[in-house]
Amino acid sequence: MTQSKLPNWLENKYAVLWDKFKGATFRMGDAEKILQRGYVDKVQGVAVVLSELRKAGWIVVVPDPKDARKSIYHLKSKDDIIKSIFSAET
């Protein structure tokens, strides 16, 4: 289920990631490079951001086919988020 509203701190991190990656896939290391530029204090903070976005339904996480210990992330667009919210209500 997709949440319609995120806490401000999380929506700000989503916006930073969206500005960089848009619809492209990325890995944890890529997110760390972006978010550690003044947005998140530690590497663990990046994991929390990605986990919270996943729980809210704003990011898709799939296992990395090359290394099952790692994941590949894909941000949902705001349009897709809105569509999933309204489709869940019907």
Residue, then its C-alpha position, 0 to 999 in steps of 0.5 A: m500500500t502506498q502512503s499518500k504523504l511522507p514525513n517532511w524529512l523523508e520527502n526531502k530525501y526522496a526529492v534529492l534522490w529523484d533529482k539525481f536518478k529520476g526513473a533510473t535504477f541505482r544501488m546503495g552506494d549511489a544513494e550514499k554518494i548523493l545523500q551524504r552531501g549534507y543530507v544524511d549523517k551516516v551510511q546507516g542513515v541512507a539505509v533508513v531512508l531507503s527502507e522507509l521509502r520502501k515501506a511507504g511504497w515510494i521505491v521499488v527494491v529488487p535483488d541484484p542478479k549479480d550479487a544476491r546480498k545487494s539490492i537495486y532501487h528504482l524510485k516511483s514517480k509522483d504520477d505513479i504514486i498518485k495512481s497507485i493511491f487512487s487505484a488502492e481506494t477503488 
